[in-house]
Amino acid sequence: MQAIENVRYFLDVIFPKSILDTLYVIDAFMSSTVAWILLLFLIISLYCLYIFMKRLAKAHELEQGLDEILLLSARASSVNELYNNFINLGLYLGGEYIVMYQLQGETYVLLTANIDLNSDNSPVAASLHVSKREVKEFHDSGNYKIITYKTENEKYLLSLYARNEIDIRRYEGKIESLFSRYASLKNSDENSTELQLAKTSRLLFDTINGTRFGDDGYMRYLLSMVKKVIHAQQVKLFSKNQLKIEIGDCAECLTKVFYIRNTSYRVEIGTLEEISIHNQSTVGSFLDLTGVFMSTLSQEGAIAKNYITFLEEANHLLESEDEFKKLHSEKVTTVSLEVGKVQFLTTQELSALKHASRLHDIGSITNLNDLIEEGHDINENYKLHPLIGSIILEPVANIYPIASIIKYHHERYDGKGYPFGIKGDAIPKLAQILALGEYYIGLISNRSSKQAYTHDEAIKLVAKSSNKMFEKIIVDSFLSVHEKINKKIIQLELKNSKP
């Protein structure tokens, strides 16, 4: 860099003075006309040389800056760091605003940008998503030219908003290298997250099952949930005719016996009235899976579906009995799916998001105080329900991958959530979408301790949560469809208010 500065000083200061001294000597021996012609020629030539040298120095400086960005990218340990490198890359190339997309299906969905999508003062606005066929027509926005670059595999799209044209193809190798590093690191992050989820699930099961609830805690919790859902008076669990768990008491109840598939367990449920055929079927399927926790269920699709159905019906029944929670899960599901569609989630992702939204509070379906050992701080009970909910869904993880969504739906993007306090990209995207849906529905719903906010008031609070509670892109997606969401929530309430 010092060498470049020395060249600039020579061209700007020393060299011009030397030229003038020389011209004075020449003028003494030549006619005035010839001298001024030569002077003009020299000035033009030297000016061209000056411009060339400055461009050469600038190009050298640009190359050094790009090489430094690539070096930092090679050392990056997270996707977030790479986002900053993409922004710096665009700025070095001459862009004022930089937008990065990822291909999902036939549509490029926004990953990151240095444009405030929701600011009325912003001179440009980037799209949340753009179809592949629209990229060719993506030329300008206001006073800015839009220069786009699609990677060779067409998986990513980089857009630069600039005042002047940029020959972005000149830097194709560096851009491809940066995207290659991004894809590698993202894949590594996802694999690491999966390993963490598996390890955490096992750890949580051991902790909750062994420490908080006792040796038979998992079964006790599920049996207590069955008892509450079908309004039973008593539930007993036997293993080889030996009583293992007894919940409740009833001397004159009708008893129905269930056997848990592929185990030595049987369950006796005592009720004041006969259990309906429908409840017998769903409870039976539900109990089949409680005895095969974390087993492979690739051949058990029907049972897994019945298991999910039972949980969803149980959750719906219990919500309907609480005036402050009626339709809560259905409303959260409505919001989550609309945001998911804006994010162009796959059919499988939308299905997982739908079930997770319906079951996000399944971990709080019964009274934890009846299960947790003495000495536990009951004020921390509310932090347990995401963990317990994820454990309840682990038996069907192979078919319904929703346990991690439920487990992390109370984490915050800034790391101030619970139960783990993780932040940023460590929180699964679907969990963030679900969390935003629950937050919005919580704002517009009445509670025993507060009045509901209006839709307009809630929208302002959601906007303020950007990059605090939730990632900005997810908040932007919600805000882009908030009117549609509001109409759907009103329709859902009207539909269920009819006798």
BELKA-V138766 format. One record per residue. N is the residue number from 1. BURIAL is + if it has 9 or more other ideal C-beta (glycine too) atoms within 8 Angstrom, else -. Layout:
n: {N | N}
burial: {BURIAL | BURIAL}
This chain:
n: {1 | 2 | 3 | 4 | 5 | 6 | 7 | 8 | 9 | 10 | 11 | 12 | 13 | 14 | 15 | 16 | 17 | 18 | 19 | 20 | 21 | 22 | 23 | 24 | 25 | 26 | 27 | 28 | 29 | 30 | 31 | 32 | 33 | 34 | 35 | 36 | 37 | 38 | 39 | 40 | 41 | 42 | 43 | 44 | 45 | 46 | 47 | 48 | 49 | 50 | 51 | 52 | 53 | 54 | 55 | 56 | 57 | 58 | 59 | 60 | 61 | 62 | 63 | 64 | 65 | 66 | 67 | 68 | 69 | 70 | 71 | 72 | 73 | 74 | 75 | 76 | 77 | 78 | 79 | 80 | 81 | 82 | 83 | 84 | 85 | 86 | 87 | 88 | 89 | 90 | 91 | 92 | 93 | 94 | 95 | 96 | 97 | 98 | 99 | 100 | 101 | 102 | 103 | 104 | 105 | 106 | 107 | 108 | 109 | 110 | 111 | 112 | 113 | 114 | 115 | 116 | 117 | 118 | 119 | 120 | 121 | 122 | 123 | 124 | 125 | 126 | 127 | 128 | 129 | 130 | 131 | 132 | 133 | 134 | 135 | 136 | 137 | 138 | 139 | 140 | 141 | 142 | 143 | 144 | 145 | 146 | 147 | 148 | 149 | 150 | 151 | 152 | 153 | 154 | 155 | 156 | 157 | 158 | 159 | 160 | 161 | 162 | 163 | 164 | 165 | 166 | 167 | 168 | 169 | 170 | 171 | 172 | 173 | 174 | 175 | 176 | 177 | 178 | 179 | 180 | 181 | 182 | 183 | 184 | 185 | 186 | 187 | 188 | 189 | 190 | 191 | 192 | 193 | 194 | 195 | 196 | 197 | 198 | 199 | 200 | 201 | 202 | 203 | 204 | 205 | 206 | 207 | 208 | 209 | 210 | 211 | 212 | 213 | 214 | 215 | 216 | 217 | 218 | 219 | 220 | 221 | 222 | 223 | 224 | 225 | 226 | 227 | 228 | 229 | 230 | 231 | 232 | 233 | 234 | 235 | 236 | 237 | 238 | 239 | 240 | 241 | 242 | 243 | 244 | 245 | 246 | 247 | 248 | 249 | 250 | 251 | 252 | 253 | 254 | 255 | 256 | 257 | 258 | 259 | 260 | 261 | 262 | 263 | 264 | 265 | 266 | 267 | 268 | 269 | 270 | 271 | 272 | 273 | 274 | 275 | 276 | 277 | 278 | 279 | 280 | 281 | 282 | 283 | 284 | 285 | 286 | 287 | 288 | 289 | 290 | 291 | 292 | 293 | 294 | 295 | 296 | 297 | 298 | 299 | 300 | 301 | 302 | 303 | 304 | 305 | 306 | 307 | 308 | 309 | 310 | 311 | 312 | 313 | 314 | 315 | 316 | 317 | 318 | 319 | 320 | 321 | 322 | 323 | 324 | 325 | 326 | 327 | 328 | 329 | 330 | 331 | 332 | 333 | 334 | 335 | 336 | 337 | 338 | 339 | 340 | 341 | 342 | 343 | 344 | 345 | 346 | 347 | 348 | 349 | 350 | 351 | 352 | 353 | 354 | 355 | 356 | 357 | 358 | 359 | 360 | 361 | 362 | 363 | 364 | 365 | 366 | 367 | 368 | 369 | 370 | 371 | 372 | 373 | 374 | 375 | 376 | 377 | 378 | 379 | 380 | 381 | 382 | 383 | 384 | 385 | 386 | 387 | 388 | 389 | 390 | 391 | 392 | 393 | 394 | 395 | 396 | 397 | 398 | 399 | 400 | 401 | 402 | 403 | 404 | 405 | 406 | 407 | 408 | 409 | 410 | 411 | 412 | 413 | 414 | 415 | 416 | 417 | 418 | 419 | 420 | 421 | 422 | 423 | 424 | 425 | 426 | 427 | 428 | 429 | 430 | 431 | 432 | 433 | 434 | 435 | 436 | 437 | 438 | 439 | 440 | 441 | 442 | 443 | 444 | 445 | 446 | 447 | 448 | 449 | 450 | 451 | 452 | 453 | 454 | 455 | 456 | 457 | 458 | 459 | 460 | 461 | 462 | 463 | 464 | 465 | 466 | 467 | 468 | 469 | 470 | 471 | 472 | 473 | 474 | 475 | 476 | 477 | 478 | 479 | 480 | 481 | 482 | 483 | 484 | 485 | 486 | 487 | 488 | 489 | 490 | 491 | 492 | 493 | 494 | 495 | 496 | 497 | 498 | 499}
burial: {- | - | - | + | - | - | + | + | + | + | + | - | - | - | + | + | - | - | + | - | - | - | + | - | - | + | + | - | - | + | - | - | - | - | + | - | - | + | + | - | - | + | - | - | - | + | - | - | - | + | - | - | + | + | - | - | + | - | - | + | + | + | - | + | + | + | - | - | + | + | - | + | + | - | - | + | - | + | + | - | + | + | + | - | + | + | + | + | + | + | + | + | + | - | + | - | + | + | + | + | + | + | + | + | - | - | + | + | + | + | - | + | + | - | + | - | + | - | - | - | - | + | - | + | - | + | - | + | + | + | + | + | - | - | + | - | - | + | - | - | - | - | - | + | + | + | + | + | + | - | + | - | - | - | - | + | + | + | + | + | + | + | - | - | - | + | - | + | - | - | + | + | - | + | + | + | + | + | + | - | + | + | + | - | + | + | - | - | + | - | - | - | + | - | - | - | + | - | - | + | + | - | - | + | + | + | + | + | + | + | - | + | + | - | - | + | + | + | + | + | + | + | + | + | + | + | + | + | + | + | - | + | + | + | + | + | + | + | - | - | - | - | - | + | + | - | + | + | - | + | - | - | + | - | - | + | - | + | - | + | - | - | - | - | + | + | + | + | + | + | + | - | - | - | + | - | - | - | + | + | + | + | + | + | + | + | + | + | + | + | + | + | + | - | - | - | + | - | - | + | + | - | + | + | + | + | + | + | + | + | + | + | + | + | + | + | + | + | + | - | - | - | - | - | - | + | + | + | + | + | + | + | + | + | + | + | + | + | + | + | + | + | + | + | + | - | - | - | + | + | - | + | + | + | + | + | + | + | + | + | + | + | + | + | + | + | - | + | - | - | + | + | - | - | - | - | - | - | - | - | + | - | + | + | + | + | + | + | + | + | + | + | + | + | + | + | + | - | + | + | - | + | + | + | + | + | + | + | + | + | + | + | + | - | + | - | + | - | - | - | + | + | + | + | - | - | + | + | + | + | + | + | + | + | + | + | + | + | + | + | + | - | + | + | + | - | - | - | - | - | - | + | + | - | + | - | + | + | + | - | + | + | + | - | + | + | - | + | + | + | + | + | + | + | + | + | + | + | + | - | + | + | - | - | + | + | - | + | + | - | - | + | + | - | - | - | - | - | -}
